[in-house]
Amino acid sequence: MYDFKTTAFVAVSALALASCGGSGGGGGARDFVRAVGSSTVYPFATAVAEKVAAQGLKSPVIESTGTGAGMKLFCAGVGAGHPDIENASRRMKASEFEDCKKNGVTEIIEVQVGIDGIAFAEAMAGPNMKLTPEHVYKALAAEPFGKPQTAKKWSDVDPSLPNEPILVYGPPTTSGTRDALKELILEAGCKSDPAMAALKDSDKDAYEKTCTTIREDGAYVEGGENDNLLVQKIAQNPKAIGIFGFSFLEENADKLKGVPMSGVVPTYASISDFSYPGARPLYIYVKKAHLGPIKGLKEFIAEWPNAWGPEGYLKSKGMVISPDNVRAENATVISSLTVMDGTGLK
């Protein structure tokens, strides 16, 4: 989601796109890096881009498209007309990996750059909500447990919750944060019913529809790919709940407060140790075939290990630092340019 203050690294003019080779495929070279994808990773990627630009290279172009939309762009082909990097707030899906291969994107370097969390937040004047995945599922599902959605107020979900209308601003379908919301929160709440857990084995399509489809009657409002605008809406409406990356909550701690999930408040510590239910890794995906033709790409990915450590500059941007062993493993992936084989993708 765009930070409109960081215009130097935001999506670009037609002239710049033309220098990429246009939207059509094409080979050739390009003298700057182009990355697409996650709005959550966006502020971290722009910070790395600034360091690369300070080395005298052209400013990398970082586009906030959402993880899902970015994957489609990334997997569309190889060459200067296609992005070099996909920023992702979730791991690549097996279906996306196959789409990449079909389009000739066969050598992909996967790097976990840090940790974030899908934070639930309310205005400072909010009612001090305390939620569980089951609460969220019952409030937001189109057909909770396969039954019609009738909840209008939070108290309809659980009498202990406020007698206020359900109004949640959250990520759109193109966002990796939306995928994480479905997997980490909605599914967890849905599976609180043993019948739903059994449905996953007997009818996967019905399970996914029942457990992850969000209501469309106005109780859930898609906030678009602009978390800063979402923050403003929540801060101005004490009756609303917002869902976005933890880094945006941390940056706006003077306006918003985190909503506990299963008794755990979203904090740096609770996300770092994954005790907070919404914690998730962050990734970048790099086309190995672009490392030669695209000037500055090697320098861009080599800068990440300098940025992601306990003393690195991304921590001050709100990134939760990965454990030592995870950082070491991923630094080795970058230095050795190890490509992924798709193992473990879902």
Residue pairs with C-beta under 8 A, 6 or more apart in sequence:
1 39
1 40
1 42
1 64
1 223
1 224
1 225
1 226
1 227
1 228
1 229
1 230
1 244
2 10
2 11
2 39
2 42
2 64
2 225
2 226
2 228
3 10
3 42
3 43
3 46
3 228
4 10
4 228
6 43
6 46
8 50
8 53
8 59
9 45
9 46
9 49
9 50
9 59
9 60
9 61
9 62
10 61
10 62
10 63
10 64
11 61
11 63
11 64
12 61
12 63
16 61
17 23
19 30
19 31
20 30
20 34
20 80
20 81
21 27
21 28
21 30
21 79
21 80
21 81
21 82
22 81
23 81
24 81
25 76
25 77
25 78
25 79
25 81
25 82
26 79
26 80
26 81
27 78
27 79
27 80
27 293
28 79
28 80
28 293
29 80
29 293
29 294
29 295
30 80
30 293
30 294
30 295
31 58
31 295
31 296
32 57
32 58
32 59
32 60
32 61
32 294
32 295
32 296
33 49
33 52
33 60
33 61
33 84
33 85
33 294
33 296
33 297
33 300
34 60
34 61
34 63
34 83
34 84
34 85
35 45
35 60
35 61
35 62
35 63
35 83
35 84
35 85
35 86
35 87
35 284
36 63
36 65
36 69
36 70
36 73
36 74
36 83
36 85
36 86
36 87
37 63
37 64
37 65
37 66
37 67
37 69
37 70
37 71
37 74
37 85
37 86
37 87
37 88
37 176
38 64
38 66
38 67
38 70
38 87
38 88
38 89
38 175
38 176
38 177
38 282
39 64
39 66
39 89
39 175
39 177
39 225
39 226
39 227
39 245
40 89
40 116
40 176
40 177
40 227
40 244
40 245
40 247
40 282
41 87
41 88
41 89
41 113
41 282
41 283
41 284
42 62
42 64
42 87
43 247
43 317
43 318
44 113
44 114
44 247
44 282
44 307
44 314
44 317
44 319
45 60
45 62
45 85
45 87
45 284
46 62
47 307
47 313
47 314
47 317
48 60
48 300
48 303
48 304
48 307
48 314
49 59
49 60
49 62
49 300
50 59
51 303
51 306
51 307
51 313
52 59
52 60
52 296
52 299
52 300
52 303
53 59
53 60
55 299
57 295
57 296
57 299
58 295
58 296
60 296
60 300
62 87
63 70
63 83
64 225
65 73
65 174
65 225
66 171
66 172
66 174
66 175
66 176
66 225
67 86
67 87
67 88
67 89
67 90
67 174
67 175
67 176
67 177
67 179
68 173
68 174
68 175
68 176
68 178
68 179
69 174
70 83
70 86
70 87
70 88
71 86
71 88
71 92
71 93
71 96
71 99
72 99
73 82
73 83
73 86
74 82
74 83
74 85
74 86
74 100
74 105
74 285
74 287
75 96
75 99
75 100
75 103
75 105
76 82
76 103
77 103
77 104
77 105
78 103
78 104
78 105
78 287
78 289
78 290
80 293
80 294
82 287
83 287
84 286
84 287
84 290
84 294
84 297
85 284
85 285
85 286
85 287
85 297
85 300
85 301
86 92
86 284
86 285
87 282
87 283
87 284
88 176
88 282
88 283
88 284
88 285
89 116
89 175
89 176
89 177
89 179
89 180
89 245
89 280
89 282
89 283
90 176
90 179
90 180
90 183
90 280
90 283
91 110
91 281
91 283
91 345
91 346
92 108
92 110
92 283
92 285
92 340
92 345
93 345
93 346
94 342
94 345
94 346
97 108
97 340
97 342
97 345
100 106
100 108
105 287
105 289
107 287
107 288
107 289
107 339
108 285
108 286
108 287
108 288
108 339
108 340
109 285
109 286
109 287
109 288
109 301
109 333
109 334
109 337
109 338
109 339
109 340
110 283
110 285
110 333
110 340
111 283
111 284
111 285
111 286
111 301
111 304
111 330
111 333
111 334
112 281
112 282
112 283
112 322
112 326
112 330
113 282
113 283
113 284
113 304
113 308
113 314
113 319
113 322
113 330
114 281
114 282
114 308
114 314
114 319
114 320
114 321
114 322
115 271
115 272
115 274
115 279
115 280
115 281
115 282
115 319
115 320
115 321
115 322
116 245
116 246
116 247
116 271
116 279
116 280
116 281
116 282
116 319
116 320
117 245
117 246
117 266
117 270
117 271
117 276
117 278
117 279
117 280
117 320
118 177
118 180
118 181
118 184
118 185
118 243
118 244
118 245
118 246
118 278
118 280
119 243
119 244
119 245
119 246
119 248
119 249
119 258
119 259
119 266
119 278
120 129
120 131
120 136
120 241
120 242
120 243
120 258
120 259
120 261
120 266
120 278
121 234
121 241
121 242
121 243
121 244
121 249
121 256
121 257
121 258
121 259
121 266
122 128
122 129
122 234
122 238
122 240
122 241
122 242
122 256
122 257
122 259
123 234
123 235
123 236
123 237
123 238
123 240
123 255
123 256
123 257
124 235
124 254
124 255
124 256
124 257
125 238
126 238
126 239
126 241
126 257
127 162
127 164
127 238
127 239
129 154
129 161
129 162
129 241
129 259
129 260
130 259
130 260
130 263
131 161
131 259
131 260
131 261
132 189
132 261
132 262
133 184
133 185
133 186
133 188
133 189
133 192
133 261
133 262
133 277
134 188
134 189
134 192
135 154
135 157
135 158
135 161
135 189
136 185
136 186
136 189
137 144
137 185
137 186
137 188
137 189
137 190
137 192
137 211
138 144
138 151
138 157
138 158
138 189
139 151
139 154
139 157
139 166
139 168
139 219
140 166
140 168
140 186
140 214
140 215
140 219
140 220
141 149
141 186
141 189
141 190
141 210
141 211
141 213
141 214
141 215
142 149
142 213
142 214
142 215
142 216
143 149
143 209
143 210
143 213
144 151
144 190
145 190
145 193
145 195
145 196
145 210
146 196
146 210
149 215
149 217
150 156
151 157
151 166
151 219
152 165
152 166
152 219
153 162
153 163
153 164
153 165
153 166
154 161
154 162
154 163
154 164
154 165
154 166
155 161
155 162
155 163
155 164
156 166
157 166
164 239
165 219
165 239
166 219
167 219
167 221
167 237
167 239
167 240
167 241
168 219
168 220
168 221
168 240
168 241
168 242
168 243
169 221
169 223
169 230
169 233
169 234
169 240
169 241
169 242
169 243
170 177
170 178
170 181
170 214
170 220
170 221
170 222
170 223
170 242
170 243
170 244
171 177
171 178
171 181
171 222
171 223
171 243
171 244
172 178
172 222
172 223
172 224
172 225
173 222
174 225
175 225
177 243
177 244
177 245
180 278
180 280
181 243
181 278
182 211
182 212
183 212
184 277
184 278
184 279
184 280
185 261
185 277
185 278
186 211
186 212
186 214
187 211
187 212
188 277
190 196
190 210
190 211
190 212
191 197
191 200
191 211
196 207
196 210
196 211
199 206
199 207
199 210
200 207
200 211
214 220
223 229
223 230
223 233
223 242
223 244
224 230
227 244
227 245
227 248
228 248
230 242
230 244
230 248
231 242
231 244
231 248
231 252
231 255
231 256
233 240
233 242
234 240
234 241
234 242
234 255
234 256
235 252
235 255
235 256
241 259
242 256
245 318
246 266
246 271
246 278
246 318
246 320
247 317
247 318
247 319
248 318
249 256
249 258
249 266
250 268
250 318
251 318
258 265
258 266
258 267
259 266
260 266
261 276
261 277
261 278
262 277
264 270
264 275
264 276
264 277
265 276
266 276
266 278
267 276
268 320
270 276
270 279
271 278
271 279
271 320
272 279
272 320
272 321
279 320
281 322
282 319
284 301
284 304
286 297
286 301
288 337
288 339
290 297
291 297
291 298
291 337
301 334
302 334
302 335
304 334
305 327
305 330
305 331
305 334
306 312
307 313
307 314
308 314
308 319
308 321
308 322
308 327
309 321
309 327
310 321
312 321
314 321
315 321
321 327
322 330
332 338
